[in-house]
Amino acid sequence: MNDIIIGIDLGTTNSEVAWVENGQASVITDQGKKILPSVVGVDDQGNILIGETARNQYLLYPERTVKSIKRLMGQDTQVNMAGKMYQPQEISAMILKRLKAIAEQHLGHSVSKAVITVPAYFSDAQRQATREAGEIAGLDVVRMINEPTAAALVYGAGQTEAKRMLVYDLGGGTFDVSVVNIQDGVVEVLSSHGDNHLGGDDFDQQIINHIASHVKTEYGLNIAGDTKAMARITRAAERAKIELSNQPFVRIEEEYLTEQDGNPVHLSLELARSDYETLIEHFIDATLDAVHIALQGAQLTATDIDDIILVGGSTRTPCIRERLFDQFGFEPHGEVDPDLCVALGAATQAAMIQGISVDTVLVDVTPYTYGTSALGYLDGEMSPYRFVPIIHKNSVLPTRHSEAFQTVYDGQETVIIKIFQGEDPDALNNIEIGAFTVENLKDVPAGNTITLTLELDLNGLLKVSAREKATGLEKTVTIDNAIARFEQEQLSDARQRVSDLFGEAAADESEATAPESERIKAARLAIAKAESLFDQVTLEDREDLSDMIETLTDLIAHDDEAALVEPLEQLNDMLYYLDH
Amino acid sequence: MSNALSTDAVLDDFRHYLEATDFAHLTAQQPEDLTTLFTDLAGLKNEVKSQSRQFKATLDSLEQAVSTLTEDNQALRQALEDVKTQATRHAETIERSVLAEILDFYDRLDEAYQALSHYRPVNRLFRHSKPQDVTFIERLKQGQEITRRRFLEWLQKNHITPIDCLGQPFDANTMRTLAVGHDAKQDHGTVLAVMRSGFRHHDQVLRLAEVKVNKL
């Protein structure tokens, strides 16, 4: 056990360490935390601080704290930390040493081997520096793998047929997209492109600016100089971003945010997902441009891609998923925690080197997309049956998503809500799984907002609720077995098709799969036992046994349970005597 | 061999005994044929042998069953332990996130109290605040103070204690620097202001304090 190999994601902002236990890759936690900030510092007493503590002192002691060292890896430079000069690999080594210690603490023994991930664009010098960092930390870097390779392994380690995957990695401060080919656990990066200074932090910043300009308009106050208020706004912006991932509106409220002429200033502002998406649109456009450059680099087109993998916390933003769906025509995969995916892939690679088989990371996801129909354009024509997805395929269960809709004519008092399962843009080509009507809506001009929320749990229970935003009027229905029911329907459809092809035989088989009664099971057991005794009994007994078997088999075939009782008892008696 | 010999010897002894003994009273009515008797005895012996073989086989399979059960039991116990650990960890995570949200309400209560504390009645030559307004705001502040105190007491009862920061040297384990200030009268590294209180849950940091620190 001592030569266990750990997997490390050595990131620009955060790092993680993972390993494979009982065939399952998992990230090792340190006091409940899975993520270690990639920050190193020195405290007043000259002790080394790594992770959160170092980050805590960054503003006070920037001269003795170093962050984002990954950006300097492979460069012939040194950084100053508390008056001492360090090479980038030495700083990285300190982070690796901490990760090694976290792993050792968890495993209860020393660890000396690791698989470390690096960006696909890393040069030889950068890779060499990373290897050296490992050596300084006392780790034998058995393999260095590209980050997109690691992500692809998490989703396709058991993949035998060749598959082309697009790995879209949007972290806090960096963006990378890679096209990879995976087959038999071997991943080849075909092309890669990215932006070193684009990430989720930019999204937050857009919301922060939006809030600050709202405060300016509302109170004529320049809030940017108020550190305390800005800290609250930053937190509120991040929270809003997360909430907008599954609901169409968010109310950003920070009461007593600050004071103006002795009076409290409150912040209360509603942000619609559509407005937020407009704020970040140019960033998303930039990432999609990069996607096309990467495709060109691999000399492929969108139709050549089999799967899209979402990596990095910022890919939780729904419009990224939607824009990729629009471009590629299928749902991207993001079910494995996008923050931890690379570390899990590193651990998967480590296990493969050790010859340990790794199961696919188990996550319960919905196999279908659920949504509703609304007025919209379908093949260039206006149609009332445009399918609007709400819960997307591959979403991790349980899940809850909302979408806002509007009434189409003045004084509209009722809306009929239909719920569909499927991915076709034309709702009528999908399976309708439920419908209900919301009545007594407010008599207002067209544009009355109705929020539709879909909530799907692990048992396939789909709760649908529609709520009139202005009045809070709500109607809820529950659809049982939303996942399984239609699988069964499909199964019986398939059976029908097969029996059409083969006639009676297939139909018989499907009957045989029906659950059997205890008595029939007992009869089958007795028959099996009788057959096993054939070689040991006399000719006479054998004849008797085969007669009984024949009788019982006939009765089972005719499903005549009542008539089974007597011959079964007789056979059991015979078996008893023959066996003793 | 010795076993076979001793069996013969026993059988000889038995034969002598049978010949020497008068069984007249037993066989008075129907004299027993010795050969039949021995055949029966041999049959009985075989029966005993096969029975003991069966017993042995049963014992073996029982032993095997016991060891399988013991193994299963151990595996189950281990699985149970793992699930328990996971459940505890999960519960702790949920507890921490719930407590963190509760602290958010405390923050707002505290902010409201601070805002009320900053209230100064207008006191100029021709303009004064209405005395009843001043009293109303004062009472509001008192009420807010009580609610805030009760909240803190509830937190403490649940082992959530505020981290003492103001005027203390900066500690990277419990505080995060959000801003730096310059105050020549204070030592370098002293916390000048608390921008958001930090809390401990038992001995673990539940939420870091966000502070403004003196930098000389």
Interface residues (C-beta under 8 A of the other chain):
Chain A: Q31 G32 G41 D43 D44 L49 E52 T53 A54 R55 N56 Q57 Y58 L59 L60 T227 K228 A231 R232 E255 Y256 E259 G262 P264
Chain B: R89 E92 T93 R96 R108 E111 A112 Q114 A115 H118 Y119 R120 P169 F170 A172 N173 M175 R176 T177 L178 A179 V180 G189 M195 R196 Q204 L208 E210 K212 V213 K215
